[in-house]
């Protein structure tokens, strides 16, 4: 039997009033440390949010379109998830994280930014967000705060976007498929076949294969590959050895993982390992594979 998944600590969202953006202060920073396995249950805001952590690794699940379909994103410090106003979303901390979340007033949202997207976090954006966090708490830096807000807005408008989400079944659909997908996302290193996962859900392999096809338009094998890539890329870009990444994503050998990765991405995992320039290359390659 596989080990049980780690228990999540559901954490209240907390008081958002001190960070609520306005037309006068359209960008606010909410900074806080959150330990691994912290979970913020589904919620929504009247303002937009940029889910960003300067350290750590988080998973963001958000409604992706008007049909209510959900997409899950694995977010390292090199990326952030844009969440439009009133979009329902939830956040789970996979590795202890230093959050510097941006809240952005609806009046400052670009007209075409109505759906979730992953953006690249440039060095300039990262430093501007850190500086805004300081300036916002110092009455003597009111003018500097306004300048930083304009800089952040301009940098966001120039940020590259990336299709890095893993599609998830509708919560109103078959609960067995939903449970299976959530279990795989929680345990990407578990070496289990679709038949074994299906048995855990009280269903047959044939039934689960049909549900993947009907509700997600894909096969279990292709969908799980997207989960593996979503988990592996952040680990590789932080310099983790390929063998450890292979083990963390359920591969029995480094060579088997490398063969899958090269087939999906067009380049071996070492190409992306610990390279600052790898983040853009990895995003472009994965964008062609996802959704």
FENCOR-V146359 format. One record per residue. PSI is psi in whole degrees, -180 to 180 (* if undefined). D_CENTER is the distance of its C-alpha to the mean C-alpha in whole Angstrom. Layout:
[[PSI;D_CENTER] [PSI;D_CENTER]]
//
This chain:
[[141;29] [155;25] [146;24] [148;23] [153;19] [144;19] [136;20] [145;17] [104;19] [126;18] [132;18] [148;20] [-33;18] [178;21] [117;23] [-7;22] [-44;25] [-14;25] [5;22] [123;23] [165;23] [174;26] [-30;28] [-38;30] [79;27] [-15;24] [123;21] [151;21] [131;19] [109;18] [136;18] [154;18] [136;17] [128;16] [164;17] [147;15] [10;15] [139;15] [125;13] [115;14] [163;15] [134;14] [175;16] [159;16] [159;18] [-14;21] [167;19] [162;16] [139;13] [106;11] [108;8] [138;9] [133;11] [-21;14] [151;14] [-168;12] [130;8] [160;6] [128;4] [126;4] [125;7] [152;9] [127;13] [-24;13] [179;16] [-22;20] [-5;20] [9;18] [143;15] [144;12] [140;9] [136;6] [137;3] [122;3] [107;4] [176;8] [-17;10] [-6;11] [167;8] [155;7] [125;6] [127;10] [116;11] [162;15] [140;17] [12;18] [129;15] [134;14] [161;11] [153;10] [134;9] [132;9] [118;10] [-35;10] [144;12] [130;15] [143;13] [99;15] [136;13] [71;15] [137;13] [132;15] [129;17] [124;19] [143;22] [-30;22] [-18;25] [5;23] [129;20] [141;21] [-27;23] [7;21] [61;17] [-10;17] [161;14] [149;11] [155;10] [133;8] [155;10] [136;12] [105;13] [165;17] [-38;19] [-44;21] [-43;18] [-47;17] [-34;21] [-39;21] [-43;19] [-41;21] [-37;24] [-37;23] [-37;22] [-49;26] [-35;28] [-21;27] [8;28] [108;32] [-23;34] [-9;36] [30;33] [-44;32] [-40;33] [-38;31] [-45;28] [-40;29] [-42;29] [-38;25] [-44;24] [-39;26] [-44;24] [-43;21] [-42;21] [-42;23] [-38;20] [-40;17] [-22;20] [-7;20] [140;16] [146;16] [154;13] [136;11] [85;11] [18;8] [155;7] [117;9] [141;12] [149;13] [153;16] [136;18] [-24;18] [-2;22] [-156;22] [122;24] [-25;22] [-41;23] [-43;21] [-46;18] [-40;19] [-46;19] [-42;15] [-38;14] [-41;16] [-40;15] [-36;12] [-30;13] [66;16] [-16;15] [-4;18] [127;20] [90;23] [143;24] [169;25] [-37;24] [-41;28] [-43;27] [-43;24] [-41;26] [-38;28] [-31;26] [0;25] [32;29] [169;29] [160;30] [-41;29] [-41;30] [-45;29] [-37;25] [-40;26] [-40;27] [-40;24] [-43;22] [-45;24] [-40;25] [-28;21] [-9;19] [29;21] [178;21] [161;22] [-41;20] [-44;21] [-41;19] [-45;16] [-32;16] [-38;16] [-37;13] [-46;11] [-47;13] [-41;12] [-36;9] [-35;10] [-39;13] [-46;12] [-37;10] [-42;13] [-44;16] [-17;15] [3;16] [12;19] [138;19] [145;22] [-39;21] [-39;23] [-39;21] [-41;18] [-46;20] [-40;21] [-20;18] [16;17] [16;20] [137;22] [-23;26] [155;26] [-37;25] [-39;27] [-42;26] [-44;22] [-41;23] [-45;25] [-46;22] [-45;20] [-40;23] [-40;23] [-38;20] [-14;19] [-6;23] [156;23] [160;23] [-30;20] [-23;22] [-30;22] [-1;18] [117;19] [23;19] [130;20] [-38;19] [-13;20] [-24;18] [-43;14] [-43;16] [-44;18] [-41;15] [-44;13] [-41;16] [-43;17] [-30;14] [-34;14] [-16;17] [-16;16] [149;13] [*;14]]
//
